[in-house]
């Protein structure tokens, strides 16, 4: 039996245009395979130049949102305008008109997910958002469907293609951050203003959504510590590589004994870690479940056609009637639920990479390791390169210009065994108080592969 879904698409940019083309080009194939006929009735935008450039039919182009929302044959509205202002108003208007909504807007969901869920349920419609977290990767569906038999232990994700492309260039080609960023912009992987990506904000939006789905309660965005890659030095990428690690921007949500730990940060992972080989603009998300163990979801996390793939899959699920039923049972963004208890960052026990900048004088390494020992921090490894000797009056290239000395500085790289974060930061304060140690120690976590079945019996 054929089911026809009338569609209004609002916002015809890169993703909107790709979605419109996919709906038209695959309409017959989707109808043949699923029995759902996807009828794109309106493309709504204030500027339709791009839609016309794509050759989309003039008969479905309009600047009138009211016209689309008042059409009784439209049952699904696709929100692809982005942002958290008009997009929110649009979605609430669509709910009030009795329309289901499909969105790729992770920022809007991260900030207003509980409110929008409540509004959708009150209007007895559904809000679908597969495209919000991993582009074309079906990670949202995995949480609400495929993994529902599991208590989720942890989620680790490389969820920003811009950052992963930059880091891949730094790792594979020894590029500096600035060089890699310029290359990413030239290749179309980074925006002219890349701050939302490189500062970690985009990844924070996604882990707020995935974490809420994984653990069953809202995670307020402002409770997530976020650190991006903009200050990452090529020297650290090189040193990490020598020690068997690669650096990735990791968005994580981990269940602990004292609460949930959620964070976005650049971190070193061993070269045999499942996420280590994910390169370029690809995304990958590892999910650890109580029964299934480790599952991993990999693919293109952004771009017009991959995102359009996820958008259209949501529309098909709405047409089949499966998603509205599942949406009714989704309770993780219930506004009446208390947010998850978050574990204090200082209580986290992990391994760490430290890079200290020290004057090259006898005894400094011993004094540093003594301070670490006094703070009950066990050293796993030490890396210190031999440096050239300075001639009389010469200031070597790696000597800080403000130092006013002719003695060269040397980077000392130390990796630790597992240590409480607050304990480590206290030790670094003591180390930087030493006479020959400069402030600004580089601190990066080292993430080992998460153990499977950690909370199977809890």
C-alpha positions in Angstrom: 0.0 0.0 0.0 1.4 3.4 -1.0 1.8 6.1 1.6 2.2 9.6 0.4 4.2 12.1 2.6 3.7 15.8 1.7 6.9 17.7 2.5 7.8 21.3 3.0 11.6 22.0 3.1 12.6 25.3 4.8 16.1 26.5 4.1 17.8 25.7 0.8 21.5 26.0 1.4 24.1 23.3 0.9 22.2 20.6 2.9 18.7 21.9 1.9 19.7 21.8 -1.8 21.1 18.3 -1.5 18.0 17.1 0.4 15.7 18.5 -2.3 17.7 16.8 -5.1 17.7 13.5 -3.2 14.0 13.6 -2.6 13.4 14.2 -6.3 16.0 11.9 -7.8 15.3 8.9 -5.5 11.6 9.3 -5.3 10.7 6.4 -7.5 13.4 4.1 -6.0 12.3 4.9 -2.4 8.6 4.3 -3.3 9.5 1.0 -4.9 11.6 -0.2 -1.9 9.5 1.2 1.0 6.1 1.9 -0.3 6.5 5.6 0.8 5.9 8.3 -1.8 7.9 11.4 -0.9 6.1 14.4 -2.3 8.2 17.5 -2.1 5.5 20.2 -2.3 7.4 23.4 -1.2 10.9 24.7 -0.9 10.8 27.8 1.3 13.5 30.4 1.6 13.9 34.2 1.6 16.6 33.8 -1.2 15.9 31.2 -3.7 18.8 31.9 -6.0 20.7 28.7 -5.0 17.5 26.6 -5.5 17.1 27.9 -9.0 20.8 27.3 -9.7 20.2 23.6 -8.8 17.4 23.5 -11.4 14.7 22.8 -8.9 11.2 23.2 -10.2 9.9 26.8 -10.0 6.4 25.5 -9.1 7.5 24.4 -5.6 9.7 27.5 -4.8 8.1 30.0 -2.4 9.1 32.7 0.1 5.9 32.1 2.1 6.2 29.8 5.1 2.5 30.4 5.9 1.5 28.9 2.5 3.5 25.7 3.2 2.2 25.3 6.8 -1.4 25.9 5.8 -1.3 23.1 3.2 -3.2 20.2 4.7 -1.3 17.8 2.4 2.0 18.7 4.0 2.6 16.4 7.0 6.4 16.9 7.4 8.4 20.1 7.6 12.2 19.9 7.2 14.0 22.6 9.2 17.4 23.4 7.6 17.8 27.1 8.3 20.2 26.6 11.2 20.7 28.8 14.3 18.7 28.9 17.4 16.4 31.9 16.7 14.1 31.6 13.7 14.6 27.8 13.6 13.1 27.4 17.0 10.1 29.6 16.1 9.6 27.7 12.8 9.6 24.3 14.5 7.1 25.5 17.1 4.9 26.9 14.4 5.1 23.6 12.5 4.0 21.7 15.6 1.1 24.1 16.2 0.0 23.3 12.6 0.1 19.6 13.3 3.2 18.8 11.3 6.0 16.5 12.1 9.5 18.1 11.9 12.8 16.8 10.7 15.9 18.8 11.6 19.7 18.6 11.4 20.1 21.5 13.9 22.4 20.2 16.7 22.8 23.6 18.3 19.1 24.1 18.7 18.6 20.6 20.2 21.6 21.0 22.5 20.1 24.3 23.9 16.4 23.6 23.7 15.9 19.9 23.3 13.6 19.4 26.3 11.4 22.3 25.4 11.0 21.2 21.8 10.3 17.6 22.8 7.6 18.7 25.2 6.0 20.9 22.6 6.0 18.1 20.0 4.4 15.6 22.4 1.8 18.1 23.4 0.9 18.6 19.7 1.0 14.8 19.2 3.6 15.1 16.5 7.2 13.9 16.3 10.6 15.6 16.1 13.2 13.6 14.1 16.9 14.5 14.3 19.1 11.7 12.9 21.2 14.2 10.9 22.1 16.3 14.0 24.9 14.2 15.4 26.9 12.5 12.7 25.9 13.6 9.3 25.1 10.5 7.4 26.1 8.1 10.3 22.9 6.5 11.7 24.0 7.0 15.3 20.8 8.5 16.7 18.8 5.5 15.4 21.3 3.2 17.1 20.6 4.8 20.5 16.8 4.8 20.3 16.4 1.5 18.5 19.4 -0.9 18.0 21.0 -0.4 21.4 17.9 -0.2 23.6 18.6 -3.5 25.3 21.8 -2.1 26.8 22.8 0.1 29.6 25.2 2.4 27.9 28.6 2.6 29.6 30.4 5.1 27.5 30.4 7.1 24.2 33.6 8.3 22.6 33.4 10.3 19.3 35.3 12.0 16.7 32.4 14.1 15.6 33.8 17.2 13.9 35.2 16.7 10.4 36.9 20.1 10.2 39.0 19.3 13.3 39.7 15.8 12.2 40.9 17.0 8.8 43.2 19.6 10.5 44.6 17.0 12.9 45.2 14.5 10.2 47.2 17.0 8.2 49.3 17.8 11.3 49.9 14.1 12.0 50.5 12.9 8.5 52.2 15.9 6.9 53.9 17.6 9.9 51.9 20.7 9.2 51.4 23.4 11.8 47.9 24.2 13.0 47.8 27.4 10.9 48.9 25.6 7.8 46.4 22.8 8.3 43.6 25.2 8.9 44.3 27.2 5.7 44.4 23.9 3.8 41.1 22.9 5.3 39.5 26.2 4.3 40.9 26.0 0.8 39.5 22.4 0.4 36.1 23.5 1.7 36.3 21.5 5.0 36.5 24.6 7.2 34.4 27.8 7.3 35.9 31.2 6.8 35.2 31.6 10.6 36.0 28.1 11.9 35.7 29.0 15.6 32.6 26.9 16.3 34.4 23.8 15.0 38.0 24.4 16.2 37.0 25.6 19.7 35.0 22.5 20.3 31.5 24.0 20.4 30.1 21.9 17.5 31.4 18.7 19.2 29.8 19.8 22.5 26.4 20.2 20.9 26.6 16.6 19.6 27.9 15.0 22.8 25.1 16.8 24.7 22.6 15.1 22.5 24.2 11.7 22.4 25.0 11.7 26.1 21.3 12.5 26.9 20.2 9.6 24.7 22.8 7.3 26.1 22.1 7.9 29.7 18.4 8.8 29.7 18.4 12.4 31.1 19.2 15.9 29.9 22.8 17.1 30.0 22.9 20.9 30.2 25.3 22.3 27.6 26.9 24.7 30.0 28.0 21.9 32.3 30.3 20.3 29.6 34.0 21.4 29.8 35.1 22.2 26.3 38.6 22.6 24.9 39.4 22.9 21.2 42.4 22.4 19.1 43.3 26.0 18.2 46.2 26.1 20.7 47.6 22.7 19.8 51.3 22.8 18.9 52.8 20.8 16.1 55.6 19.9 18.5 53.2 18.0 20.7 51.8 16.1 17.8 55.3 15.1 16.9 56.3 14.1 20.4 53.1 12.1 20.8 53.8 10.2 17.6 57.3 9.3 18.9 55.7 7.8 22.0 53.1 5.8 20.0 50.1 8.2 20.2 47.9 10.2 17.8 46.0 13.3 18.9 42.2 13.6 18.2 39.5 15.9 19.3 37.4 13.5 21.4 33.8 14.2 22.6 33.1 11.7 25.4 30.3 10.8 27.8 31.3 8.1 30.3 29.3 6.5 33.1 31.3 6.4 36.4 30.6 5.2 39.9 30.0 8.8 41.1 28.1 10.2 38.1 28.6 10.9 34.4 31.7 12.5 33.0 31.1 14.5 29.8 33.8 16.5 28.0 35.2 17.7 24.7 39.0 17.9 24.5 42.0 17.1 22.4 43.5 13.8 23.6 46.2 11.3 22.8 45.1 7.8 21.9 47.3 4.8 21.2 47.9 4.1 17.6 46.0 0.8 17.9 43.0 2.4 19.4 39.8 1.9 17.3 39.5 5.7 16.7 43.1 6.3 15.8 42.8 5.4 12.1 39.9 7.8 11.5 41.3 10.5 9.3 40.4 13.4 7.1 36.9 14.7 7.3 35.4 11.4 8.5 33.7 10.9 11.8 33.5 7.8 14.1 31.6 7.1 17.3 32.4 4.3 19.7 29.5 3.2 22.0 30.0 0.7 24.8 26.9 -1.2 25.9 26.4 -3.6 28.9 25.3 -6.5 26.7 26.7 -5.8 23.2 30.1 -4.5 24.3 31.9 -2.2 21.8 30.1 -1.0 18.7 31.5 1.6 16.3 29.8 3.8 13.8 31.9 5.4 11.0 31.2 7.6 8.0 31.0 11.1 6.6 29.9 13.3 9.4 29.1 16.4 7.4 28.4 17.6 3.9 25.3 18.1 1.8 24.6 14.6 0.5 25.5 12.6 3.7 23.4 14.9 5.8 20.6 14.7 3.3 20.7 10.9 3.5 19.9 11.1 7.2 17.2 13.7 6.7 15.4 11.6 4.1 15.7 8.4 6.2 13.8 10.3 9.0 11.1 11.2 6.6 10.7 7.6 5.4 10.4 6.5 9.1 7.7 9.1 9.6 5.9 8.0 6.5 6.0 4.3 7.6 4.6 5.3 11.0 7.5 3.7 12.9 9.2 6.8 14.2 6.1 8.5 15.7 5.5 5.4 17.8 9.2 5.4 19.0 9.2 9.1 19.6 6.3 8.8 22.1 8.4 6.5 24.2 11.5 8.8 24.2 11.9 10.2 27.6 15.5 11.4 27.8 14.6 15.0 27.2 11.7 15.0 29.6 11.8 18.6 31.0 10.5 17.2 34.3 13.6 14.9 34.7 16.5 16.0 36.8 19.7 16.5 34.8 22.2 13.7 35.2 24.6 13.9 38.2 27.9 14.9 36.7 31.2 13.6 38.1 33.5 16.3 39.3 36.3 16.7 36.7 38.9 16.7 39.6 37.7 13.1 40.5 38.6 11.7 37.1 41.5 9.2 37.0 43.3 9.1 33.7 46.8 9.0 32.2 48.3 12.3 31.0 50.9 13.7 28.7 52.9 16.7 30.1 55.3 18.9 28.2 57.4 21.2 30.4 59.7 24.0 29.1 62.8 24.0 31.4 66.2 25.6 31.4 68.8 23.1 30.5 70.6 22.9 33.8 71.8 19.8 35.8 69.3 18.4 38.3 66.1 19.9 36.8 64.7 16.6 35.7 65.4 15.1 39.1 63.6 18.0 40.8 60.6 17.7 38.6 60.3 13.9 39.1 60.7 14.5 42.9 57.7 16.8 42.9 55.7 14.3 41.0 56.7 11.6 43.5 55.7 13.9 46.4 52.3 14.2 44.9 52.0 10.4 44.5 52.1 10.6 40.7 53.8 7.7 39.0 55.8 8.4 35.8 55.3 6.1 32.8 57.9 7.5 30.4 60.1 10.5 29.8 61.2 11.9 26.5 64.0 14.6 26.2 65.8 15.3 23.0 69.4 16.2 23.0 69.9 19.9 22.0 72.8 21.6 20.4 75.3 23.4 22.5 75.2 27.3 22.5 78.3 29.3 21.6 79.3 32.3 23.7 76.6 35.0 23.5 74.3 33.0 21.3 70.6 32.7 22.2 69.2 29.4 20.7 66.0 29.4 18.7 63.9 27.7 21.4 64.9 30.1 24.2 61.9 32.3 25.2 62.8 35.8 24.1 61.4 37.3 27.3 63.8 35.1 29.3 66.8 37.4 28.8 69.2 34.5 29.1 71.6 32.8 26.9 70.8 29.4 28.3 68.7 27.2 26.1 65.4 25.8 27.2 64.5 22.2 26.6 61.1 20.5 26.4 60.7 17.6 28.8 57.9 15.3 27.9 56.5 13.1 30.7 53.6 10.6 30.5 52.0 9.5 33.8 50.2 6.4 35.0 46.6 6.9 36.0 46.2 9.9 38.3 43.4 12.0 39.8 43.2 15.2 37.7 43.0 17.6 40.6 46.1 15.9 42.0 48.0 16.4 38.8 47.1 20.0 38.4 48.3 20.6 42.0 51.6 19.0 41.2 52.0 21.1 38.0 51.6 24.3 40.2 54.4 23.0 42.4 56.6 22.2 39.4 56.1 25.6 37.7 57.1 27.2 41.0 60.6 25.7 40.6 63.2 28.3 39.6 64.1 26.9 36.1 60.6 25.8 34.9 58.5 28.2 32.7 54.8 28.4 33.2 52.3 27.1 30.5 52.8 23.4 30.9 51.0 21.5 28.1 48.6 18.9 29.6 46.8 16.4 27.4 44.9 13.3 28.6 45.8 9.9 27.2 42.8 7.8 26.5 43.2 4.0 26.5 40.5 1.9 24.9 37.5 1.7 27.2 36.9 -1.7 28.8 33.9 -3.7 27.7 31.2 -4.9 29.9 32.4 -2.7 32.8 29.0 -2.3 34.5 27.4 -5.5 33.3 26.3 -6.5 36.8 25.5 -3.1 38.2 
